[in-house]
Amino acid sequence: MERSRRWFLGAALSGSLSSAVAVALAAPGGRRADGIEPGLLQRALAALDQHQDAIRYRDVLAVADFSLPSRAPRFHVVRLADGTVTSHLVAHGRGSDPSHTGWLQHFSNEPRSNATSAGAYRTADIYFGAHGRSMRLEGLDASNSNAASRALVVHGAWYVSDAMIGQWGMLGRSQGCFAVSQASLGEILRQLGPGRLIYADRAQLRG
């Protein structure tokens, strides 16, 4: 089964972004609150404020923590009203990990780089394409401004699964898309849908 799990950030957030940041930063030692790094969540919430004119719905967002290895559930869908988080496996681009170590080495926004791009994304329409049911993405930052022209989307992939981790110790790689397991795809599309924020970056852990 997919390693998705639910947990709470510690208190009801009452729909307040500032409260969400405060709860996350109150995690023991200022580090991960059972999976999501507080500083990365803070940057995601700041991006939600920065791009408020572009993001229609502010009830749910996703944070992709590419400082973690691909074997870890690192795509976190956060419901801001009560702090509920569901975490899923997600692959990074082959251009971001050319030696296939299971760790993202770098981001890129360049066309044909096959790399993952960092930054804030707006979720767009859901469609059926080469990978089946998928969701288009629009890059909102200079670091991912080519997302639409590079056809970066959220889609399901056979190489994202516990079976892959069991055999190889890591997931396969995408061409820069947020490739998730087929088991998680339906829930992710249902929770996010068009008009919400996905924030992708690496955590900046304190020493």
Backbone hydrogen bonds in HBPLUS format (Angstrom, degrees):
<---DONOR---> <-ACCEPTOR-->    atom                        ^
c    i                          cat <-CA-CA->   ^        H-A-AA   ^      H-
h    n   atom  resd res      DA  || num        DHA   H-A  angle D-A-AA Bond
n    s   type  num  typ     dist DA aas  dist angle  dist       angle   num
A0087-SER N   A0005-ARG O   3.31 MM  82  5.72 147.8  2.42 142.0 150.8     1
A0085-VAL N   A0007-TRP O   3.18 MM  78  5.69 149.7  2.27 157.0 164.5     2
A0016-SER N   A0013-LEU O   3.00 MM   3  5.80 172.1  2.00 129.6 131.7     3
A0020-ALA N   A0016-SER O   3.07 MM   4  6.33 149.0  2.17 141.1 149.6     4
A0021-VAL N   A0017-LEU O   3.05 MM   4  6.38 157.3  2.10 151.9 156.6     5
A0022-ALA N   A0018-SER O   3.02 MM   4  6.24 159.2  2.06 145.0 150.8     6
A0023-VAL N   A0019-SER O   2.90 MM   4  6.11 161.6  1.93 153.9 157.9     7
A0024-ALA N   A0020-ALA O   3.03 MM   4  6.20 164.8  2.05 148.6 152.9     8
A0025-LEU N   A0021-VAL O   2.93 MM   4  6.09 162.8  1.95 154.6 159.0     9
A0026-ALA N   A0022-ALA O   3.10 MM   4  6.18 122.5  2.45 135.1 148.8    10
A0026-ALA N   A0023-VAL O   3.12 MM   3  5.13 141.0  2.27  96.6 108.2    11
A0027-ALA N   A0024-ALA O   3.20 MM   3  5.69 162.3  2.23 114.5 116.9    12
A0030-GLY N   A0027-ALA O   2.87 MM   3  5.21 157.5  1.92 140.7 138.8    13
A0031-ARG N   A0028-PRO O   3.45 MM   3  6.39 176.4  2.45 121.9 122.7    14
A0033-ALA N   A0036-ILE O   3.11 MM   3  5.62 159.6  2.15 149.2 144.4    15
A0040-LEU N   A0037-GLU O   3.07 MM   3  5.45 123.2  2.40 109.2 123.1    16
A0041-LEU N   A0037-GLU O   3.05 MM   4  6.36 157.5  2.10 156.4 163.6    17
A0042-GLN N   A0038-PRO O   2.84 MM   4  6.09 155.6  1.90 150.3 157.7    18
A0043-ARG N   A0039-GLY O   3.03 MM   4  6.30 152.1  2.11 141.1 147.6    19
A0044-ALA N   A0040-LEU O   2.96 MM   4  6.23 150.4  2.05 144.4 153.0    20
A0045-LEU N   A0041-LEU O   2.91 MM   4  6.18 159.2  1.95 154.4 159.3    21
A0046-ALA N   A0042-GLN O   2.92 MM   4  6.15 150.2  2.01 144.2 153.0    22
A0047-ALA N   A0043-ARG O   2.93 MM   4  6.13 149.4  2.02 141.7 149.7    23
A0048-LEU N   A0044-ALA O   2.96 MM   4  6.29 144.9  2.09 141.8 151.7    24
A0049-ASP N   A0045-LEU O   3.12 MM   4  6.46 148.4  2.22 143.0 150.1    25
A0050-GLN N   A0046-ALA O   2.83 MM   4  6.09 160.9  1.87 148.9 155.1    26
A0051-HIS N   A0047-ALA O   2.91 MM   4  5.97 157.1  1.96 149.9 154.2    27
A0052-GLN N   A0049-ASP O   3.27 MM   3  5.03 156.3  2.33 112.1 108.6    28
A0054-ALA N   A0051-HIS O   2.87 MM   3  5.38 143.1  2.01 114.7 125.7    29
A0055-ILE N   A0051-HIS O   3.10 MM   4  6.30 136.1  2.30 151.5 164.2    30
A0057-TYR N   A0195-GLY O   3.01 MM 138  5.82 175.3  2.01 158.4 156.9    31
A0080-LEU N   A0059-ASP O   2.92 MM  21  5.59 149.5  2.02 150.0 158.9    32
A0061-LEU N   A0078-VAL O   3.05 MM  17  5.40 155.6  2.11 147.4 154.7    33
A0078-VAL N   A0061-LEU O   2.71 MM  17  5.40 163.6  1.74 169.6 175.1    34
A0062-ALA N   A0197-LEU O   2.98 MM 135  6.40 154.9  2.04 148.5 156.6    35
A0199-TYR N   A0062-ALA O   2.81 MM 137  6.19 161.1  1.85 151.8 156.8    36
A0063-VAL N   A0076-HIS O   2.75 MM  13  5.09 154.6  1.81 145.6 153.9    37
A0076-HIS N   A0063-VAL O   2.83 MM  13  5.09 169.3  1.84 151.7 147.9    38
A0064-ALA N   A0199-TYR O   2.81 MM 135  6.16 164.0  1.84 153.9 159.1    39
A0201-ASP N   A0064-ALA O   3.21 MM 137  6.53 163.1  2.24 176.4 173.5    40
A0065-ASP N   A0074-ARG O   2.94 MM   9  5.33 162.2  1.97 157.8 160.0    41
A0068-LEU N   A0065-ASP O   3.38 MM   3  6.20 169.3  2.39 117.3 120.1    42
A0066-PHE N   A0201-ASP O   2.87 MM 135  5.85 155.8  1.93 158.7 157.2    43
A0072-ALA N   A0069-PRO O   3.07 MM   3  5.75 166.8  2.09 121.2 125.4    44
A0070-SER N   A0102-GLY O   2.80 MM  32  5.30 159.6  1.84 153.7 160.7    45
A0074-ARG N   A0088-HIS O   2.96 MM  14  6.06 109.4  2.47 143.7 144.5    46
A0075-PHE N   A0088-HIS O   3.00 MM  13  5.06 159.1  2.05 152.7 154.5    47
A0088-HIS N   A0075-PHE O   2.92 MM  13  5.06 149.3  2.02 129.6 139.5    48
A0077-VAL N   A0086-THR O   2.84 MM   9  5.21 174.1  1.84 155.0 155.8    49
A0086-THR N   A0077-VAL O   2.97 MM   9  5.21 154.8  2.03 141.8 149.2    50
A0079-ARG N   A0084-THR O   2.82 MM   5  5.26 171.5  1.83 164.9 167.8    51
A0083-GLY N   A0079-ARG O   2.86 MM   4  5.46 132.7  2.08 153.3 168.2    52
A0091-ALA N   A0179-ALA O   2.86 MM  88  5.27 161.3  1.89 151.8 157.9    53
A0174-SER N   A0092-HIS O   2.95 MM  82  5.84 160.2  1.99 133.0 138.4    54
A0096-SER N   A0093-GLY O   3.01 MM   3  5.28 147.0  2.12 104.9 114.9    55
A0094-ARG N   A0174-SER O   2.82 MM  80  5.84 151.6  1.90 157.7 152.6    56
A0097-ASP N   A0094-ARG O   3.20 MM   3  5.15 153.3  2.28  99.0 107.0    57
A0095-GLY N   A0114-ASN O   2.76 MM  19  4.63 161.6  1.80 123.8 119.2    58
A0105-GLN N   A0096-SER O   2.67 MM   9  5.44 163.1  1.69 157.1 162.0    59
A0100-HIS N   A0097-ASP O   2.91 MM   3  5.25 161.0  1.94 118.7 124.6    60
A0108-SER N   A0116-THR O   2.98 MM   8  6.13 155.6  2.04 143.2 151.0    61
A0113-SER N   A0110-GLU O   3.24 MM   3  5.49 146.3  2.36 133.1 129.2    62
A0119-GLY N   A0200-ALA O   2.78 MM  81  5.27 167.0  1.80 151.4 150.4    63
A0200-ALA N   A0119-GLY O   2.97 MM  81  5.27 168.0  1.99 143.6 146.3    64
A0140-LEU N   A0120-ALA O   2.88 MM  20  5.49 165.1  1.90 166.2 161.1    65
A0121-TYR N   A0198-ILE O   2.75 MM  77  5.04 155.3  1.81 156.2 163.5    66
A0198-ILE N   A0121-TYR O   2.97 MM  77  5.04 155.7  2.03 137.9 143.2    67
A0122-ARG N   A0138-GLU O   2.83 MM  16  5.13 160.3  1.87 148.3 154.4    68
A0138-GLU N   A0122-ARG O   2.96 MM  16  5.13 150.9  2.05 144.0 152.9    69
A0123-THR N   A0196-ARG O   2.86 MM  73  5.36 162.3  1.89 152.1 157.8    70
A0195-GLY N   A0123-THR O   2.75 MM  72  5.25 173.9  1.76 135.5 133.5    71
A0124-ALA N   A0136-ARG O   2.79 MM  12  5.01 157.0  1.85 154.2 146.4    72
A0136-ARG N   A0125-ASP O   2.94 MM  11  5.63 162.1  1.97 167.2 163.4    73
A0127-TYR N   A0134-SER O   2.86 MM   7  5.48 154.9  1.92 147.4 155.9    74
A0134-SER N   A0127-TYR O   2.80 MM   7  5.48 160.6  1.84 165.0 170.0    75
A0129-GLY N   A0132-GLY O   2.96 MM   3  5.03 166.7  1.98 129.5 129.7    76
A0132-GLY N   A0129-GLY O   2.99 MM   3  5.03 161.7  2.03 114.1 114.8    77
A0135-MET N   A0154-VAL O   2.92 MM  19  5.09 150.5  2.01 142.1 150.8    78
A0154-VAL N   A0135-MET O   2.92 MM  19  5.09 157.0  1.98 142.3 149.6    79
A0144-ASN N   A0141-ASP O   3.14 MM   3  5.49 160.6  2.18 109.0 114.9    80
A0147-ALA N   A0144-ASN O   3.06 MM   3  5.54 157.2  2.12 124.2 124.4    81
A0150-ARG N   A0146-ASN O   2.83 MM   4  5.90 143.5  1.96 156.4 167.4    82
A0152-LEU N   A0147-ALA O   2.98 MM   5  5.25 177.9  1.98 155.7 156.0    83
A0151-ALA N   A0148-ALA O   3.00 MM   3  4.96 154.2  2.07 101.5 109.2    84
A0178-PHE N   A0153-VAL O   3.00 MM  25  6.20 149.9  2.09 151.6 159.9    85
A0155-HIS N   A0178-PHE O   3.26 MM  23  6.57 153.9  2.34 136.5 142.0    86
A0180-VAL N   A0155-HIS O   2.87 MM  25  6.18 161.1  1.90 155.5 161.6    87
A0157-ALA N   A0180-VAL O   2.87 MM  23  6.00 133.1  2.09 162.7 175.3    88
A0160-VAL N   A0157-ALA O   3.28 MM   3  5.64 161.5  2.32 112.3 113.8    89
A0172-GLY N   A0159-TYR O   3.10 MM  13  4.98 173.1  2.10 141.1 142.7    90
A0165-ILE N   A0161-SER O   3.30 MM   4  6.65 157.9  2.35 142.4 148.0    91
A0166-GLY N   A0162-ASP O   2.78 MM   4  6.01 157.8  1.83 151.1 157.7    92
A0167-GLN N   A0163-ALA O   3.03 MM   4  6.22 146.1  2.14 143.0 151.2    93
A0168-TRP N   A0164-MET O   2.78 MM   4  5.79 167.5  1.79 155.4 159.6    94
A0169-GLY N   A0165-ILE O   2.68 MM   4  4.26 139.9  1.83 119.1 128.2    95
A0184-SER N   A0181-SER O   3.10 MM   3  5.25 133.3  2.33  99.5 111.3    96
A0185-LEU N   A0181-SER O   3.01 MM   4  6.12 139.1  2.18 148.7 160.5    97
A0188-ILE N   A0184-SER O   3.02 MM   4  6.20 165.3  2.04 163.4 168.2    98
A0189-LEU N   A0185-LEU O   2.95 MM   4  6.14 170.3  1.96 163.1 164.9    99
A0190-ARG N   A0186-GLY O   2.97 MM   4  6.08 153.1  2.05 143.1 151.2   100
A0191-GLN N   A0187-GLU O   2.87 MM   4  6.03 159.9  1.91 151.0 156.0   101
A0192-LEU N   A0188-ILE O   2.95 MM   4  6.01 163.9  1.98 152.8 157.2   102
A0193-GLY N   A0189-LEU O   2.95 MM   4  5.27 115.5  2.38 123.7 139.4   103
